[in-house]
């Protein structure tokens, strides 16, 4: 592989271990296209851990790995390596074993923990009784779907919110109004966070979304300029992020292409690192290599379009908006039997779907639909996606009449 000489000093970073007497151990990662297996062995050695593969063999880990990040904790390093490898990677609580699993498998050390969701279940029952759409009677010979409790509806919503394409399944067991998850401690913390935000007055943003905002601010503040010729795409991405003092990890499918494909990216005039990333993404799209950019563990993540690993989200309380819309449906009712009349209500219009459906349609119209997942649970709406998609959803909700809590 040929690297552009002017960037060599920026990119060829050693993988070192940094320990401080009064701070947790951190490591600096520098993987530049070596095989995932080679990088896994190196990472395990530097962590002082044993590498253990579970239903994964060395041959399946022969794809190139690109991951550059300074001063990261061992647990965060494992999460970033999981993105680069395309497999579920975890470091056990003792730090003695680095595990690689197939996606979806519960990792070793996972424990069962139950969560009382009676408050959320009660709110969902109130929503259904007030605004729920009428049940649709089955068609002749059609099998009747069994009724489901509020906790079961919540379990489905959480599975969507917490979904990780390279992580463990988060589908819980439902026992009454308790949800039982079998997860690692880090994933249990994610469950607790989303439940807290669903309960909180006004909802709020997840820690992952807040962390993405901090990274975007760094990219906006940093200046980038370079005369780059015939340089691997992966190296150009890394140079832009390093200008902002940030690391980068490439998804395995992008790494296979980005390590070998060379481009020119001449920008003598200084622009922000964020602008540079957007310009590079546009250049790659023109070359039939569309990419998505996201953030994990304070690190920029680049992957092929449609394979983003974004896990941030925002919870909205749309209870007051539903009340407004219910009143608007009532105002538009006419006497029965009139031509062009209306005798329906918000319940027959679909309950919370009167917000969810147009939100999804409008996000599609402004080309943000592919970057956002919208989930409703009673009077709580969750938009999972990056900052741009979430902010677009917020603007649309404002136009619908939604207001921030306390406004």
C-alpha positions, 0 to 999 in steps of 0.5 A, a space after each residue: 500500500 502506498 501512502 502520500 508522503 506528506 501524511 505519513 507522519 500524521 498517520 503512522 502512529 504506534 499502538 502504545 499503552 499509557 498509564 497514569 498513577 491517578 487515572 485509569 489505563 488508556 491505550 492509543 490505537 493505530 491500525 492501518 489496514 492490517 487484518 482484523 485478526 492481526 489487530 485483535 492479537 495486538 490489541 489483546 497483547 497491549 491490554 494484557 488480555 487473552 484473545 478468545 474467539 467464539 464460533 469465529 475463526 481466524 480465516 473469517 477475520 482476514 479483512 482489513 482493519 482501520 482504527 485510529 484513536 489516542 488515549 481511549 479506555 480499554 472498554 471503549 477500545 473494545 467497542 470501537 474495535 467491534 465496529 472495525 471488525 464487524 463482530 461483537 467484541 467485549 473485554 471481560 470485567 477483569 480485563 483478562 480476556 478479549 472476546 469476539 462473538 458473532 453479533 446477537 450472542 449474549 457475551 460471557 459475563 452477561 447477567 440477568 437484570 430486571 426493571 420495573 416498568 409499571 409507571 411507563 405501563 400505566 402511562 401507556 394504558 392511559 394513552 390507549 384509553 384516551 387516544 388509542 385507535 379502535 381495534 380492527 376486527 379480523 377478516 373472515 378466516 383470519 387468525 386473531 392476533 393475541 392481545 398484548 400488555 403495555 409492558 410487551 409493547 414497551 419491550 418491542 419499543 426498547 428493542 428498536 431503540 437499543 438495536 446494535 447491528 454488531 452487538 448482543 440482542 436486546 429483546 427482553 423477557 416480560 414478566 408482568 410489568 417487569 422487563 428482564 434483560 441478559 446483557 453486559 454492564 455497559 448495555 444494562 446502563 443503556 437500558 437504564 438510560 432509555 427508561 429514565 428518559 422515557 419517564 422524565 418530564 419532557 424526555 431528553 437526549 441520550 448521552 451518545 447524542 450529546 457526545 456526538 454534538 461535542 465531536 461536531 463542535 470540535 470538527 467545526 472549530 478545527 481548520 483543515 488544509 492540505 494538497 492531497 494527491 493519489 492517497 488512500 481514502 482511509 488516509 484522507 479521512 484520518 488526516 481530516 479527523 486528526 486536524 480536529 484531534 479526533 480518531 476515526 474507525 472504518 466499518 469493515 465493508 468500507 475499509 475493504 475499499 477505502 484502504 485500496 482506493 486512492 483519490 485526490 483531495 486538494 484544498 489549500 484554502 483552510 476550511 473547517 474539518 466538518 466541511 472537509 468531511 462533507 466535501 469528501 463524502 460528496 466526492 466519494 458519492 460521485 465516485 459511487 462510494 457513498 458513506 455515512 458518518 457518525 460518532 462512537 466513544 468520541 470517535 468519528 465512524 465512517 461506513 458505507 451508506 446504510 450501514 451506520 452505527 449511530 446509537 444516539 436518540 432523543 425522547 420527546 413528550 408529545 402528550 400535549 401535542 396529542 391533546 391539541 390535535 385531538 381538539 383540532 379533530 373535534 373542531 373539524 367535525 360536521 353534522 353527520 350525513 353531509 357531503 364533504 363532511 367529517 365525523 371521525 376523530 383522532 382515535 380513528 385517525 390512528 392515535 399517535 400515528 397522526 404524528 408518527 406517519 407524517 414525521 416519517 414522510 417529511 423526514 423522507 422528503 428532506 432526505 433524512 428518513 434513511 438516517 432516522 428511526 422513529 418509534 412511538 410508545 404512547 405519548 413518548 416519541 423516540 427519534 434514533 439517529 445522528 444530530 442532523 436527523 434528530 434536529 430535522 425531526 425537532 424542526 418538523 415537530 415544532 411546525 406540527 405544534 409541538 413545544 419544548 416542555 416548560 415553553 
